[in-house]
Amino acid sequence: MQTTTAADAIAAGLASLGVRRMFGMPGGGSSLDLIVAAERQGIAFTLARQESGAMFMAAAAAEVSGRPSVVLVTRGPGVAASVTGLAHADLDRCPVLLVSDGFTPGQRRYVTHQVIDHGAIAAPLVRGRAIAEGPDAATCLARLAAAMEGPCRGPALLEITDEATRVQAAPAAITTPPTAAPPREAVEQARRLLSGAQRPAIIAGLEARDAAPELRTLARALGAPVFVTYKAKGVVGDADGLFAGVFTGGAAEAALLAEADLILLAGADPVEFIPQRWRYPAPVIDIARFPRSPHYVTPAADLIGDVGASLAALAPEARPSEWSPGRIAASVSAWRGALATRANGPRPAPSEVVTIAADAARAASINPRVTVDAGAHMFSATSFWPAREPNDLLISNGLATMGFALPAAIGAALAEPGRRTVAFTGDGGLMMCLGEIATAVENRLPIVVVVFNDGRLSLIELKKAGRPVPDESLGWAHPGFAEVARGLGCRGATVETAESYRAALDEAFAQDGPSVIDVRIDPSAYPAQIAAIRG
């Protein structure tokens, strides 16, 4: 059997998985050997400014490309700083391989400097973990690749020392097992439920992104309304007559779903729902890659396996339902009306920030991808940005972490060169990852960062519930993001009116490279908006 170095064996294995770029903050050990070996395989490396930022970049690249992604970090602090990104990849089901420098067997006996238990830290978050000693490096990678692409996709951890990367190693075939088809008995049970339903409704979730054609075919045959979770935006486009709005598990979608006599959860992972009781009495067909425990509801039928195959298996039983296009359209209109925000002064309201950006993109004849940070602004961004296809909108939903939008925009832009990206972020979220503006500048990425700047942690402020929390505990002086952006070599503008915001967008969309638009917003409508969504 032909042998090569472990670093080359790992790089070849990554190339066979379709990896075209790695991200990270390298240490002085194995990561340097892997960068060199990967370049020989045509795999580029992007230097991030912080490890969790690199993880968000990699997760976004994995979602956009449909292939696993890789992050390189140093041992000790590098792994510790990656934990938030690992947690995001875990709960948002992203196959990201974290590769860290490790300790040799001898070092494990006497070294204490920077020594932490990488495996213990990562264990609750990863699908697999391996310590490659060198000769077994490719085998370790093959095992972790299969684990990351298993029924519950997610991250994995590979540790390897610089000494081990230079050891002779044999290549290994890397295969990912196909997702099984659903059991025949379960399909028959689901078909019986569907054939007896007059008003079925569909809730599409993150697993449906890989099965959009099958879901659209079934929905059209039924004439049924389709709700999408944040992660499933675009599985059915916002302009589609069957699009019924965004489902979170709250109040906004309740009126229409209360009329359903059957609910199909199409790839909807319970991790996507807010912690509210399931409020619908209709029986549920759960179509999922793997069984969930705990679940919000006890399904009447479980189709566990390939989501596309499950949806296709139901199509022969699909008959036109009693839903009328007018009823679905009226529900969507009421939903949007309840969530729309209006400013009390010249500063734009949150939903206006989104709709103005969408109008500017349309006028410029571009179709940007959107990344959305956690915070009160995410309700406007996810509700009012018009998605056409899966992954047109990227968000940290399961973990719902701040500091996601900008690095995710970088990862997405690098995964699909040439497509513009708009990062909708709050002021608090951007302050967590400001350094990544420099990453966008160095890579000349066509990213427009739109900052909802109100000088507050607005979503947390909404949760005060009468507590006498000191004002300085939830707010700060308005940061000058445009000035920071210009200092990092990026275009920057501060705007305080809808008119100046439109002009800044037009300029940003007309030029190459990144821009930061610091929008001073009117947040007064947030309380009514969150009440309409969550009840």
URFEN-V259507 format. One record per pair of residues at least 24 apart in sequence whose ideal C-beta (glycine too) atoms are under 8 Angstrom apart, sorted by the first residue. I is the first residue (numbers start at 1). J is the second residue. D is the distance in Angstrom with one decimal. If there is no record, write none. Layout:
BEGIN
I:J:D / I:J:D
END
This chain:
BEGIN
1:170:4.9 / 2:170:7.2 / 2:171:6.9 / 3:168:4.6 / 3:169:6.4 / 3:170:5.2 / 4:168:7.2 / 4:169:6.5 / 4:170:7.9 / 4:171:6.7 / 5:33:7.8 / 5:37:7.2 / 5:165:6.5 / 5:166:5.5 / 5:167:6.9 / 5:168:6.6 / 5:169:6.5 / 6:132:6.5 / 6:134:4.7 / 6:135:7.2 / 6:137:3.7 / 6:138:7.5 / 6:160:6.9 / 6:164:5.7 / 6:165:5.0 / 6:166:7.1 / 6:167:5.2 / 6:168:7.8 / 6:169:4.1 / 7:33:4.2 / 7:34:5.4 / 7:36:7.2 / 7:37:4.0 / 7:137:7.8 / 7:165:3.9 / 7:166:7.0 / 8:37:4.8 / 8:40:7.2 / 8:169:8.0 / 9:137:5.3 / 9:138:4.0 / 9:141:7.8 / 9:169:4.4 / 9:170:7.1 / 9:171:5.1 / 9:172:7.3 / 10:34:6.4 / 10:37:7.0 / 10:99:7.9 / 10:132:7.7 / 10:137:5.3 / 10:138:6.6 / 10:141:5.5 / 10:158:7.9 / 10:160:7.6 / 10:165:7.7 / 11:37:3.9 / 11:38:4.5 / 11:40:6.7 / 11:41:4.6 / 11:43:6.5 / 12:41:6.1 / 12:138:7.7 / 12:171:5.9 / 13:138:5.4 / 13:141:4.5 / 13:142:6.7 / 13:145:7.4 / 13:171:7.1 / 13:172:6.8 / 13:174:5.1 / 14:38:6.7 / 14:41:7.1 / 14:43:6.2 / 14:68:8.0 / 14:70:6.1 / 14:97:7.9 / 14:141:7.4 / 15:41:4.2 / 15:42:6.8 / 15:43:6.2 / 16:174:5.4 / 17:67:6.3 / 17:68:5.4 / 17:145:5.9 / 17:174:6.1 / 18:65:7.1 / 18:67:3.7 / 18:68:7.5 / 19:43:5.8 / 19:67:6.3 / 19:68:6.3 / 19:69:6.7 / 19:70:5.7 / 20:44:7.1 / 20:65:7.6 / 20:67:7.9 / 21:45:7.3 / 21:46:6.1 / 21:61:6.5 / 21:69:7.6 / 21:414:5.8 / 21:415:7.3 / 22:46:7.2 / 22:58:7.8 / 22:69:7.7 / 22:70:4.3 / 22:71:7.0 / 22:72:5.8 / 23:48:5.6 / 23:54:4.1 / 23:55:7.8 / 23:57:4.6 / 23:58:4.9 / 23:61:7.6 / 23:69:7.3 / 23:70:7.2 / 23:71:5.2 / 23:72:7.5 / 23:411:7.0 / 24:48:6.2 / 24:51:7.1 / 24:54:4.7 / 24:70:7.9 / 24:71:4.8 / 24:72:3.6 / 24:73:5.5 / 25:49:7.7 / 25:50:7.0 / 25:51:5.3 / 25:54:6.3 / 25:72:7.7 / 25:73:5.8 / 25:74:7.0 / 25:78:6.2 / 25:81:7.9 / 26:72:5.3 / 26:73:7.5 / 26:74:6.8 / 27:73:6.9 / 27:74:2.5 / 27:75:6.4 / 27:78:6.0 / 27:100:7.9 / 27:101:4.7 / 28:74:7.2 / 28:101:7.8 / 28:162:7.7 / 29:74:7.1 / 29:75:7.2 / 29:101:3.6 / 29:102:8.0 / 29:161:6.1 / 29:162:3.8 / 30:99:7.3 / 30:100:7.9 / 30:101:4.8 / 30:102:7.3 / 30:160:4.7 / 30:161:5.8 / 30:162:4.8 / 30:164:7.0 / 30:165:4.8 / 31:72:4.0 / 31:73:7.1 / 31:74:6.8 / 31:99:7.0 / 31:101:6.1 / 32:162:7.2 / 33:162:5.9 / 33:165:4.0 / 33:166:6.8 / 34:72:6.1 / 34:99:6.5 / 34:165:6.6 / 35:72:7.0 / 37:165:7.6 / 45:72:7.4 / 46:410:7.6 / 46:414:6.3 / 46:439:7.1 / 46:443:6.8 / 47:439:7.2 / 47:442:8.0 / 48:407:7.0 / 48:436:6.7 / 48:439:5.9 / 49:433:7.6 / 49:435:3.4 / 49:436:5.3 / 49:438:6.4 / 49:439:5.9 / 50:81:6.6 / 50:433:6.8 / 50:435:6.4 / 50:436:7.4 / 51:78:5.7 / 51:81:3.9 / 51:82:4.4 / 51:85:6.8 / 52:81:6.2 / 52:82:6.1 / 52:83:7.6 / 52:84:4.4 / 52:85:4.2 / 52:403:7.0 / 52:407:7.9 / 53:85:7.7 / 53:403:7.4 / 53:406:7.8 / 53:407:4.0 / 53:433:5.3 / 53:435:7.6 / 53:436:5.1 / 53:439:7.6 / 54:82:7.6 / 54:85:7.1 / 54:407:7.3 / 55:82:5.5 / 55:84:7.4 / 55:85:2.1 / 55:86:6.5 / 55:88:6.7 / 55:89:6.5 / 55:96:6.4 / 55:98:7.3 / 56:85:5.7 / 56:88:6.6 / 56:396:7.6 / 56:403:7.5 / 56:404:5.3 / 56:407:4.0 / 56:408:4.9 / 56:411:6.6 / 57:407:4.8 / 57:408:6.8 / 57:410:5.2 / 57:411:3.3 / 57:414:7.4 / 58:85:7.7 / 58:89:7.9 / 58:94:7.9 / 58:96:4.7 / 58:411:6.1 / 59:85:7.0 / 59:88:6.0 / 59:89:5.1 / 59:92:6.7 / 59:94:4.1 / 59:96:5.4 / 59:408:7.1 / 59:411:7.0 / 60:371:6.9 / 60:394:5.4 / 60:407:7.6 / 60:408:3.9 / 60:409:7.4 / 60:410:7.8 / 60:411:3.6 / 60:412:4.5 / 60:415:7.0 / 61:411:4.2 / 61:412:6.8 / 61:414:6.4 / 61:415:4.0 / 62:94:5.0 / 62:95:5.5 / 62:96:5.9 / 63:94:6.2 / 63:209:7.9 / 63:391:5.5 / 63:394:6.1 / 63:412:7.8 / 64:369:7.6 / 64:391:5.6 / 64:394:7.6 / 64:411:7.6 / 64:412:5.0 / 64:415:4.2 / 64:416:5.5 / 65:415:4.8 / 65:416:7.7 / 66:210:7.6 / 67:95:8.0 / 68:95:4.2 / 68:96:7.0 / 68:97:6.0 / 68:145:6.5 / 68:148:5.7 / 68:149:7.0 / 69:94:7.7 / 69:95:7.2 / 69:96:5.2 / 69:97:7.3 / 69:411:7.6 / 70:96:7.3 / 70:97:4.9 / 70:99:6.3 / 71:96:6.3 / 71:97:7.2 / 71:98:5.1 / 71:99:6.9 / 72:99:5.2 / 72:100:7.8 / 73:98:6.7 / 73:99:7.5 / 73:100:5.2 / 73:101:7.8 / 74:100:6.9 / 74:101:5.3 / 75:100:5.5 / 75:101:4.4 / 75:102:6.1 / 75:103:6.9 / 75:114:6.1 / 75:118:7.1 / 75:159:7.7 / 76:114:3.3 / 76:115:6.8 / 76:116:5.7 / 77:114:6.8 / 79:116:7.1 / 79:118:4.8 / 79:121:6.3 / 79:122:7.2 / 79:157:7.8 / 80:116:6.4 / 80:121:6.7 / 83:121:6.4 / 83:122:7.7 / 83:125:7.4 / 84:399:7.6 / 84:401:5.9 / 84:403:7.7 / 86:122:6.1 / 86:125:4.5 / 86:126:6.8 / 86:155:5.4 / 86:157:7.9 / 87:125:5.6 / 87:399:5.2 / 87:401:7.5 / 88:396:5.2 / 88:398:7.4 / 88:399:4.5 / 88:401:5.8 / 88:404:7.0 / 89:125:7.6 / 89:154:6.0 / 89:155:4.0 / 90:124:8.0 / 90:125:4.3 / 90:126:7.3 / 90:154:5.1 / 90:155:6.1 / 90:398:7.6 / 90:399:7.7 / 91:271:5.3 / 91:397:7.8 / 91:398:2.8 / 91:399:4.7 / 92:206:7.2 / 92:231:7.0 / 92:271:7.9 / 92:396:6.3 / 92:397:6.1 / 92:398:4.7 / 92:399:6.7 / 93:152:6.6 / 93:153:4.4 / 93:154:5.8 / 93:206:6.2 / 93:207:7.7 / 93:269:6.9 / 93:398:7.6 / 94:153:6.8 / 94:154:6.8 / 94:155:6.8 / 95:148:3.9 / 95:149:5.7 / 95:153:5.1 / 95:154:6.7 / 95:155:7.0 / 95:156:7.9 / 96:148:7.6 / 96:155:4.5 / 96:156:7.9 / 97:141:7.9 / 97:144:6.3 / 97:145:7.7 / 97:148:6.6 / 97:155:7.0 / 97:156:5.4 / 97:157:7.9 / 97:158:6.1 / 98:122:7.3 / 98:126:7.7 / 98:155:6.2 / 98:156:7.2 / 98:157:5.1 / 98:158:7.2 / 99:158:4.9 / 99:159:7.8 / 99:160:7.0 / 100:157:6.9 / 100:158:7.5 / 100:159:5.3 / 101:159:7.5 / 101:160:7.3 / 101:161:6.4 / 101:162:6.8 / 102:131:6.0 / 102:159:3.5 / 102:160:5.7 / 102:161:5.0 / 102:164:7.7 / 103:161:6.8 / 104:161:5.3 / 104:163:6.0 / 104:164:7.7 / 118:157:6.5 / 118:159:5.9 / 119:157:7.1 / 119:159:7.8 / 122:157:4.6 / 125:154:7.7 / 125:155:6.5 / 126:154:6.9 / 126:155:5.2 / 126:156:5.1 / 126:157:5.0 / 127:152:7.1 / 127:153:7.8 / 127:154:4.7 / 127:155:6.7 / 127:156:5.3 / 128:156:4.6 / 128:157:7.6 / 129:156:6.6 / 129:157:4.4 / 129:158:7.6 / 129:159:7.7 / 130:156:7.8 / 130:157:7.6 / 130:158:5.5 / 130:159:7.3 / 131:159:4.7 / 131:160:7.4 / 132:158:6.2 / 132:159:7.0 / 132:160:4.2 / 132:164:6.0 / 133:164:5.5 / 133:167:7.5 / 134:160:7.7 / 134:163:7.5 / 134:164:3.8 / 134:165:7.3 / 134:166:7.7 / 134:167:2.9 / 134:168:7.7 / 134:169:5.9 / 135:167:5.9 / 135:168:6.8 / 135:169:5.0 / 135:170:7.2 / 136:169:7.3 / 137:164:7.0 / 137:165:7.6 / 137:167:7.9 / 137:169:4.9 / 138:169:5.8 / 138:170:6.6 / 138:171:5.2 / 138:172:3.7 / 138:174:7.9 / 139:172:4.8 / 141:172:7.2 / 141:174:6.7 / 142:172:4.8 / 142:173:6.9 / 142:174:4.5 / 142:175:7.5 / 145:174:5.2 / 145:176:6.2 / 146:174:8.0 / 146:175:7.1 / 146:176:5.6 / 146:177:6.2 / 149:176:4.0 / 149:177:7.7 / 150:177:7.3 / 151:179:6.5 / 151:289:4.7 / 151:290:3.7 / 152:289:7.0 / 152:290:5.1 / 178:306:7.6 / 179:289:6.0 / 179:305:5.9 / 179:306:4.3 / 180:305:4.6 / 180:306:6.8 / 181:305:5.2 / 181:306:5.8 / 181:309:4.9 / 181:310:7.9 / 181:313:8.0 / 182:287:7.9 / 182:303:4.1 / 182:304:6.1 / 182:305:4.1 / 182:306:7.3 / 182:309:6.7 / 182:310:4.8 / 182:313:6.7 / 183:304:7.6 / 183:305:7.6 / 186:301:6.0 / 186:302:5.8 / 186:303:5.3 / 186:304:7.2 / 187:303:6.5 / 187:310:7.3 / 187:313:4.8 / 187:314:7.5 / 189:300:7.6 / 189:301:4.4 / 190:285:4.8 / 190:287:8.0 / 190:301:4.2 / 190:303:5.7 / 190:310:7.9 / 190:313:7.9 / 190:314:6.1 / 191:313:7.7 / 191:314:6.3 / 191:316:7.7 / 191:317:4.4 / 193:262:5.9 / 193:283:6.0 / 193:285:6.0 / 193:300:5.9 / 193:301:5.8 / 194:262:6.7 / 194:264:7.9 / 194:285:7.2 / 194:314:5.8 / 194:317:5.0 / 194:318:7.0 / 195:317:5.0 / 195:319:7.3 / 196:262:7.9 / 197:261:5.3 / 197:262:3.7 / 197:321:7.2 / 198:261:5.7 / 198:321:6.3 / 198:322:4.8 / 199:224:7.8 / 199:259:6.0 / 199:260:5.3 / 199:261:5.0 / 199:262:7.5 / 199:321:5.7 / 199:322:5.4 / 199:323:5.9 / 200:224:5.0 / 200:260:6.5 / 200:261:7.2 / 200:262:4.2 / 200:263:7.4 / 200:264:6.3 / 200:321:5.9 / 201:225:5.2 / 201:226:7.8 / 201:227:7.1 / 201:244:7.3 / 201:256:7.1 / 201:257:5.8 / 201:260:3.9 / 201:262:7.4 / 201:263:5.5 / 201:264:7.3 / 201:282:7.9 / 202:226:4.6 / 202:227:7.0 / 202:263:7.7 / 202:264:4.7 / 202:266:5.5 / 203:227:4.8 / 203:228:7.8 / 203:229:7.3 / 203:247:5.0 / 203:263:6.4 / 203:264:7.0 / 203:265:5.3 / 203:266:6.7 / 203:268:5.0 / 204:228:4.9 / 204:229:7.0 / 204:232:4.4 / 204:235:4.6 / 204:236:6.7 / 204:266:4.7 / 204:267:6.4 / 204:268:6.6 / 205:229:4.7 / 205:231:6.5 / 205:232:5.2 / 205:265:6.9 / 205:266:6.8 / 205:267:4.7 / 205:268:2.9 / 205:269:5.3 / 205:272:5.4 / 206:231:3.7 / 206:232:5.9 / 206:267:6.4 / 206:268:7.6 / 206:269:5.6 / 206:272:6.3 / 206:397:7.5 / 207:266:7.9 / 207:267:2.9 / 207:268:7.5 / 207:269:6.5 / 207:288:6.4 / 207:289:5.4 / 207:307:5.0 / 208:232:5.4 / 208:235:4.9 / 208:266:4.8 / 208:267:3.6 / 208:268:7.4 / 208:307:6.1 / 208:390:7.8 / 209:235:6.1 / 209:267:7.5 / 209:390:3.9 / 209:391:6.3 / 210:267:7.9 / 210:307:6.7 / 210:308:6.5 / 210:390:7.8 / 211:266:7.5 / 211:267:6.5 / 211:307:4.5 / 211:308:3.5 / 211:311:5.7 / 212:236:7.7 / 212:389:7.3 / 212:390:5.3 / 213:308:7.7 / 214:307:7.8 / 214:308:4.5 / 214:309:7.9 / 214:311:3.9 / 214:312:4.9 / 214:315:7.5 / 215:266:5.5 / 215:311:5.5 / 216:240:8.0 / 217:311:7.6 / 217:312:7.7 / 217:315:6.0 / 218:311:5.2 / 218:312:7.9 / 218:314:5.9 / 218:315:5.2 / 218:318:5.7 / 221:315:6.1 / 221:318:3.5 / 221:319:7.5 / 221:320:7.5 / 222:318:5.0 / 222:319:7.3 / 222:320:6.9 / 222:321:5.1 / 223:320:5.1 / 223:321:5.1 / 223:323:5.5 / 223:325:7.8 / 224:264:8.0 / 224:321:5.4 / 224:323:6.0 / 225:256:6.1 / 225:323:6.2 / 225:328:4.8 / 225:331:7.3 / 227:253:5.6 / 227:257:7.3 / 229:268:6.1 / 229:272:4.4 / 229:273:7.7 / 229:397:7.0 / 230:272:6.9 / 230:372:7.7 / 230:378:7.8 / 230:382:5.0 / 230:393:7.3 / 230:395:4.9 / 230:397:4.8 / 231:272:6.0 / 231:395:6.8 / 231:397:5.2 / 232:267:7.3 / 232:268:7.5 / 232:390:7.2 / 233:382:6.7 / 233:385:7.7 / 233:387:4.1 / 233:390:7.9 / 233:392:6.3 / 233:393:4.2 / 234:387:3.5 / 234:388:5.8 / 234:389:4.7 / 234:390:4.9 / 234:391:6.7 / 234:392:4.2 / 234:393:6.6 / 235:390:5.3 / 237:386:7.5 / 237:387:6.4 / 237:388:4.6 / 237:389:7.2 / 238:386:4.3 / 238:387:5.7 / 238:388:7.6 / 239:386:6.5 / 239:388:7.4 / 241:325:5.4 / 241:328:6.7 / 241:329:7.0 / 242:328:6.5 / 243:328:8.0 / 243:332:6.7 / 244:328:5.8 / 244:331:6.2 / 244:332:6.2 / 244:335:8.0 / 245:331:7.1 / 245:332:5.7 / 245:335:4.4 / 245:336:7.8 / 245:383:7.7 / 246:382:5.7 / 246:383:5.8 / 247:273:7.9 / 248:272:7.8 / 248:273:6.4 / 248:274:5.2 / 248:533:6.6 / 248:534:7.2 / 249:273:3.5 / 249:274:4.8 / 249:275:7.9 / 249:276:4.9 / 249:278:7.7 / 249:296:7.1 / 250:274:5.8 / 250:276:6.1 / 250:533:5.1 / 250:534:3.9 / 250:535:5.5 / 251:532:7.0 / 251:533:6.8 / 251:534:6.1 / 251:535:2.8 / 252:335:5.6 / 252:338:6.6 / 252:339:6.9 / 252:532:5.9 / 252:533:4.8 / 252:534:7.9 / 252:535:7.9 / 253:335:7.2 / 254:279:6.3 / 254:535:7.3 / 255:331:6.6 / 255:334:7.4 / 256:327:7.7 / 256:328:7.4 / 256:331:4.3 / 257:282:7.9 / 264:314:8.0 / 265:299:7.4 / 266:307:6.8 / 266:311:6.4 / 267:307:4.5 / 269:398:7.5 / 270:294:7.5 / 270:295:5.5 / 270:296:5.4 / 271:397:7.6 / 271:398:4.1 / 272:397:5.5 / 272:398:6.7 / 274:534:6.4 / 276:534:7.4 / 276:535:7.8 / 287:311:6.5 / 335:383:7.9 / 336:383:7.0 / 336:384:7.4 / 338:532:4.0 / 339:379:6.7 / 339:380:7.3 / 339:383:5.0 / 339:384:7.6 / 339:529:5.7 / 339:532:5.7 / 339:533:6.6 / 340:384:7.8 / 341:380:6.6 / 341:525:3.5 / 341:526:7.6 / 341:528:7.8 / 341:529:5.8 / 342:525:6.3 / 343:522:4.2 / 343:524:7.7 / 343:525:7.7 / 344:522:5.9 / 344:524:5.5 / 345:522:6.0 / 346:496:6.6 / 346:497:4.8 / 346:498:7.8 / 347:496:5.6 / 347:497:7.0 / 347:520:5.5 / 347:521:5.7 / 347:522:4.3 / 348:497:7.3 / 348:498:4.7 / 348:501:6.0 / 348:519:6.6 / 348:521:5.9 / 348:522:6.8 / 349:521:6.8 / 349:522:5.3 / 349:524:7.8 / 349:525:5.4 / 350:376:7.2 / 350:377:5.4 / 350:379:7.6 / 350:380:4.1 / 350:452:6.2 / 350:521:6.1 / 350:523:7.0 / 350:525:6.9 / 350:526:6.9 / 350:529:7.3 / 351:380:4.3 / 351:383:7.3 / 351:384:5.3 / 351:525:7.9 / 351:529:7.8 / 352:498:6.2 / 353:377:7.5 / 353:380:6.8 / 353:424:7.7 / 353:450:6.5 / 353:452:6.2 / 353:501:7.1 / 353:519:5.6 / 353:521:6.2 / 354:380:4.9 / 354:381:5.4 / 354:383:7.9 / 354:384:4.3 / 354:385:5.6 / 354:424:7.0 / 355:384:5.4 / 356:498:6.2 / 356:501:5.9 / 356:502:5.8 / 356:505:7.0 / 357:385:7.7 / 357:422:6.1 / 357:424:7.9 / 357:448:7.9 / 357:450:6.2 / 357:505:6.0 / 358:384:7.1 / 358:385:6.0 / 358:386:5.8 / 359:502:8.0 / 360:502:6.2 / 360:505:4.0 / 360:506:6.0 / 360:509:6.2 / 361:420:7.8 / 361:422:7.4 / 361:505:8.0 / 361:509:6.6 / 363:506:7.6 / 364:506:7.2 / 364:509:4.3 / 364:510:7.0 / 366:420:5.5 / 366:509:6.2 / 367:392:7.9 / 367:419:7.6 / 368:419:7.0 / 368:420:4.0 / 368:421:5.7 / 368:422:4.8 / 368:448:7.5 / 369:393:7.4 / 369:394:7.0 / 369:409:7.9 / 369:412:5.5 / 369:416:7.4 / 369:419:6.0 / 369:420:7.4 / 369:421:4.9 / 369:422:7.5 / 370:394:7.2 / 370:421:7.3 / 370:422:5.0 / 370:423:7.7 / 370:424:6.3 / 371:395:7.1 / 371:404:7.1 / 371:405:4.4 / 371:406:7.6 / 371:408:4.2 / 371:409:4.5 / 371:412:6.5 / 371:421:6.4 / 371:422:7.5 / 371:423:4.8 / 371:424:7.1 / 372:404:7.9 / 372:405:5.8 / 372:424:5.0 / 372:425:7.9 / 373:402:5.9 / 373:403:7.1 / 373:404:5.4 / 373:405:3.8 / 373:406:7.9 / 373:423:7.5 / 373:424:6.6 / 373:425:4.0 / 373:426:5.7 / 373:429:3.8 / 373:430:7.6 / 374:400:4.7 / 374:401:5.8 / 374:402:4.8 / 374:404:6.7 / 374:426:7.8 / 374:429:6.5 / 374:459:7.6 / 375:402:6.4 / 375:425:7.7 / 375:426:3.7 / 375:428:6.5 / 375:429:5.9 / 375:452:7.3 / 375:457:7.6 / 375:458:6.7 / 375:459:5.2 / 376:426:7.2 / 376:452:7.9 / 376:458:4.0 / 376:459:4.2 / 376:462:6.7 / 376:523:7.0 / 376:526:4.8 / 376:529:7.8 / 376:530:7.0 / 377:424:6.2 / 377:425:7.7 / 377:426:5.4 / 377:452:3.9 / 377:458:7.7 / 377:521:8.0 / 378:424:7.6 / 379:529:5.6 / 379:530:6.6 / 379:533:5.7 / 380:529:7.3 / 381:424:4.3 / 385:424:7.8 / 402:426:7.1 / 402:428:5.9 / 402:429:4.0 / 402:432:5.6 / 403:429:5.3 / 403:430:8.0 / 403:432:3.4 / 403:433:4.6 / 404:429:7.1 / 405:429:6.3 / 405:430:7.8 / 405:449:7.7 / 406:430:6.4 / 406:433:5.2 / 406:436:5.1 / 406:437:7.1 / 406:440:7.4 / 406:447:7.8 / 406:449:6.0 / 407:433:5.8 / 407:436:5.1 / 407:439:7.7 / 409:440:7.5 / 409:445:7.7 / 409:447:4.9 / 409:449:7.3 / 410:436:6.2 / 410:439:5.7 / 410:440:5.5 / 410:443:7.1 / 410:445:6.2 / 410:447:6.9 / 413:440:7.8 / 413:443:7.7 / 413:445:4.3 / 413:446:6.5 / 413:447:5.8 / 414:443:6.7 / 414:445:7.1 / 418:446:7.8 / 419:446:7.7 / 420:446:4.5 / 420:447:7.4 / 420:448:7.1 / 420:509:7.2 / 421:445:7.4 / 421:446:6.9 / 421:447:4.9 / 421:448:7.4 / 422:447:7.6 / 422:448:5.0 / 422:449:8.0 / 422:450:6.2 / 423:447:6.1 / 423:448:7.2 / 423:449:4.7 / 423:450:6.8 / 424:450:5.3 / 424:452:7.0 / 425:449:6.4 / 425:450:7.2 / 425:451:5.8 / 425:452:7.1 / 426:451:7.3 / 426:452:5.1 / 426:453:7.8 / 426:458:7.3 / 427:451:5.8 / 427:452:7.0 / 427:453:4.4 / 427:454:6.9 / 427:455:6.6 / 427:456:7.9 / 427:478:7.6 / 427:479:6.1 / 427:481:7.3 / 428:457:5.3 / 430:481:6.4 / 431:479:6.4 / 434:484:6.1 / 437:484:7.2 / 437:485:5.7 / 437:488:4.8 / 437:490:5.3 / 437:514:7.0 / 437:516:6.7 / 438:488:4.7 / 438:489:7.1 / 440:490:6.9 / 440:514:4.1 / 441:488:5.9 / 441:489:4.4 / 441:490:5.1 / 441:513:7.1 / 441:514:6.0 / 444:512:6.6 / 444:513:5.3 / 445:513:7.2 / 445:514:5.7 / 446:512:6.1 / 446:513:6.8 / 446:514:7.3 / 447:514:4.4 / 447:515:7.6 / 448:505:7.1 / 448:508:4.6 / 448:509:7.0 / 448:514:7.3 / 448:515:5.1 / 448:517:6.6 / 449:485:7.8 / 449:514:6.9 / 449:515:7.0 / 449:516:4.5 / 449:517:6.9 / 450:517:5.3 / 450:519:6.2 / 451:481:5.3 / 451:516:6.8 / 451:517:6.8 / 451:518:4.8 / 451:519:6.0 / 452:519:6.3 / 452:521:5.3 / 453:478:6.2 / 453:479:7.4 / 453:481:6.9 / 453:518:5.4 / 453:519:6.1 / 453:520:5.4 / 453:521:6.5 / 454:520:7.5 / 454:521:5.3 / 454:522:7.8 / 454:523:4.2 / 456:523:6.7 / 458:523:5.2 / 458:526:5.4 / 459:526:7.8 / 459:530:7.8 / 462:526:6.2 / 462:527:6.0 / 462:530:5.7 / 478:520:7.0 / 480:518:7.4 / 481:516:5.6 / 481:518:4.1 / 482:516:6.1 / 482:517:7.8 / 482:518:4.8 / 484:516:7.9 / 485:515:7.7 / 485:516:3.8 / 490:514:5.1 / 490:515:6.7 / 490:516:5.8 / 491:515:4.3 / 491:516:7.1 / 492:516:4.7 / 492:517:7.8 / 492:518:7.0 / 493:517:5.3 / 493:518:6.9 / 494:518:4.5 / 494:520:7.1 / 495:519:5.5 / 495:520:7.1 / 496:520:4.6
END
